[in-house]
Amino acid sequence: MMRVIFFVTLLLISLSSVCCHADDIHSLAESKSFSCPQKQLATDDTSVQTSYTILQDEDDGELYIKVRVVYEGQAWVGFGFSRNDRMILATLIMGFPGFIDVRKYTATNYDPAGSGIPPLSEKQQTLKDTLIEQNSTSTVLEFRKKLVEENEVPINLDGTNYFMYAYGFGNDFGTHENWGVFKLEGDLCKEEDNLTVLESGDSYTEYYAAHGILAAIAWGVLTPLAIGMSVLRKWVTCGKVAGLWYKIHFYVNLLALLMNIISFALAVSAHQLSTPEGEDPQHFTGFAHASIGLAIMILLFLQVLGGFLRPDKDKVKIRFFWFSIHRWLGLGLVVLCWYQVHDGLMLFSGLFNTPSYIGAFWGVTGTITGIISIMFIYGLFFKKPDDEAVEKDSKIEEGADYTAGVSKGIEESNEPSEKEDKGQSQDTDTPDSNSSGNDKPSHEENEGEEVEPSQDSPVDDSTENNTSSVDEVEG
């Protein structure tokens, strides 16, 4: 019951303050033959000219502010009234040439996609003499609005007011290309200068463009190439360079990480710089693209850290578990980042009125991924002569218990050569020599000399392959 009484009391106080403020305006209007010269709101932005005047309506006797904004370009134009120097909860009047009539809006957040700029209700759409006009060189916005209206920011005829303007990159709604905030103190109609330009700024388009380019290269080019080095490791050979595929995989991933860090920093800086001073930029909570970006950076650092913490190959079970996490987390990151780049390119095109580069991104990324996939499938059915050693190297990388197998394979590959040498010595020795315990086998007799195995002996090939496999893993 007490809560109900409290809220009713607050409502009555609010209504009485609005009524008193309206009565003050009426008394000011009636106390003089109302006249207000047109006043310019000048800024350093020479591409826009803004002016206003105060008029008394002949029909209802209410006081109105008439605003005219001329932008030297072709884009949507807006003007607003705020209780402070912030856009949030301000009353905004915006015009979109060729699309929507001039209407009232408010701002609930800084979502660049526009969901934070909803229109006011139809009951509140009380503007008069609205105009949004555009030719080949300029765009003009005009409107008349009551000084005081319910549930809107009041305009003080004699007091402190905050006015703001903005214009976009094109006629479609998106982020503003430039904006400005004015503070006016005292009588709105007095001739002396009572204007203070508080802020003006742009949207740092070049920051966002660099952010998108770096992210697209990192996830559309470098990361698929790094993964390709892993799945196509048997094709990546260069003479005696041990573990070449791993070196390329490692350093290309490091380059992608560096580009992601720079891309992330550019986006955060642009959002911070384009937010009015003192306002919360809501870096990672304002809209989904920013939140996903933060999640990607956290997962990316975990993936890279996991790469540095790769277990030794003698820890078979732990290494197998590590490899499974590393592989699936990496693939999941790639898919998530492809979506994020696609979404970012779509946002950039819509907000800044630029051509869409989504087709170019998927063309390059799809081509690289397609080539790697075709080579991988081809390798499953057609194997190179040295595939056996490479497969063992791959399975060791995956944590399978092949370490002992490789060593055992080297020993077993040497046994046929020794047996063959013994067989040859037995064929050439006499029966007396066979019965003598002082005679040495033929391979010991030739110790220090290079013995060439027969063509049927697999010593050289298998031993060399297995040895290079071990060296590659150690690399």
Secondary structure, 3 states (H helix, E strand, C coil): CHHHHHHHHHHHHHHHHHHHHHHHHHHHHHHCCCCCCCEEECCCCCCEEEEEEEEECCCCCCEEEEEEEEECCCCCEEEEEECCCCCCCCEEEEEECCCEEEEEEECCCCCCCCCCCCECCHHHCCCEEEEEEECCCCEEEEEEEECCCCCCCCCCCEEEEEEEEEEECCCCCCCEEEEEEEEEEEECCCCCCCEEEEEEEECCHHHHHHHHHHHHHHHHHHHHHHHHHHHCHHHCCCCCCCCHHHHHHHHHHHHHHHHHHHHHHHHHHHHHHCCCCCCCCCCCCCCHHHHHHHHHHHHHHHHHHHHHCCCCCCCHHHHHHHHHHHHHHHHHHHHHHHHHHHHHHHHHHHHHCCCCCHHHHHHHHHHHHHHHHHHHHHHHHCCCCCHHHHHHHHHHHCCCCCHHHHHHHHHHHHHHHHHHHHHHHHHHCCHHHHHCCCCCCHHHHCCCCCCCCCCCCCHHHHHHHHHHHHHHHHC
